[in-house]
Amino acid sequence: MGLLDFIEKLQRKPQRTREKILAASVAVIMLLIALVWFKTLRQTFSAVSDSAPRAGGKPFEIIGGLWNQGLEILRKEINF
């Protein structure tokens, strides 16, 4: 069964059934995104707390450094 066949089969279902499938699909995708976000967020905080400057520095330099560290961790996680 190809993707187009699946879409046609889905279009033939009643409106209420399609709405339930949509809600379930959105919930699953949202859960997956949240899990990836929490995993990378935890790794980012642990990496930042180990290497973040403790005092001093310009605020935008600190925020930029934290942003770059977070992106680097995300790149490693996704294997870019």
Secondary structure as a PSIPRED ss2 file (coil, helix, strand):
# PSIPRED VFORMAT (PSIPRED V4.0)

   1 M C   1.000  0.000  0.000
   2 G C   1.000  0.000  0.000
   3 L H   0.000  1.000  0.000
   4 L H   0.000  1.000  0.000
   5 D H   0.000  1.000  0.000
   6 F H   0.000  1.000  0.000
   7 I H   0.000  1.000  0.000
   8 E H   0.000  1.000  0.000
   9 K H   0.000  1.000  0.000
  10 L H   0.000  1.000  0.000
  11 Q H   0.000  1.000  0.000
  12 R C   1.000  0.000  0.000
  13 K C   1.000  0.000  0.000
  14 P C   1.000  0.000  0.000
  15 Q H   0.000  1.000  0.000
  16 R H   0.000  1.000  0.000
  17 T H   0.000  1.000  0.000
  18 R H   0.000  1.000  0.000
  19 E H   0.000  1.000  0.000
  20 K H   0.000  1.000  0.000
  21 I H   0.000  1.000  0.000
  22 L H   0.000  1.000  0.000
  23 A H   0.000  1.000  0.000
  24 A H   0.000  1.000  0.000
  25 S H   0.000  1.000  0.000
  26 V H   0.000  1.000  0.000
  27 A H   0.000  1.000  0.000
  28 V H   0.000  1.000  0.000
  29 I H   0.000  1.000  0.000
  30 M H   0.000  1.000  0.000
  31 L H   0.000  1.000  0.000
  32 L H   0.000  1.000  0.000
  33 I H   0.000  1.000  0.000
  34 A H   0.000  1.000  0.000
  35 L H   0.000  1.000  0.000
  36 V H   0.000  1.000  0.000
  37 W H   0.000  1.000  0.000
  38 F H   0.000  1.000  0.000
  39 K H   0.000  1.000  0.000
  40 T H   0.000  1.000  0.000
  41 L H   0.000  1.000  0.000
  42 R H   0.000  1.000  0.000
  43 Q H   0.000  1.000  0.000
  44 T H   0.000  1.000  0.000
  45 F H   0.000  1.000  0.000
  46 S H   0.000  1.000  0.000
  47 A H   0.000  1.000  0.000
  48 V H   0.000  1.000  0.000
  49 S H   0.000  1.000  0.000
  50 D H   0.000  1.000  0.000
  51 S H   0.000  1.000  0.000
  52 A C   1.000  0.000  0.000
  53 P C   1.000  0.000  0.000
  54 R C   1.000  0.000  0.000
  55 A C   1.000  0.000  0.000
  56 G C   1.000  0.000  0.000
  57 G C   1.000  0.000  0.000
  58 K C   1.000  0.000  0.000
  59 P H   0.000  1.000  0.000
  60 F H   0.000  1.000  0.000
  61 E H   0.000  1.000  0.000
  62 I H   0.000  1.000  0.000
  63 I H   0.000  1.000  0.000
  64 G H   0.000  1.000  0.000
  65 G H   0.000  1.000  0.000
  66 L H   0.000  1.000  0.000
  67 W H   0.000  1.000  0.000
  68 N H   0.000  1.000  0.000
  69 Q H   0.000  1.000  0.000
  70 G H   0.000  1.000  0.000
  71 L H   0.000  1.000  0.000
  72 E H   0.000  1.000  0.000
  73 I H   0.000  1.000  0.000
  74 L H   0.000  1.000  0.000
  75 R H   0.000  1.000  0.000
  76 K H   0.000  1.000  0.000
  77 E H   0.000  1.000  0.000
  78 I H   0.000  1.000  0.000
  79 N C   1.000  0.000  0.000
  80 F C   1.000  0.000  0.000
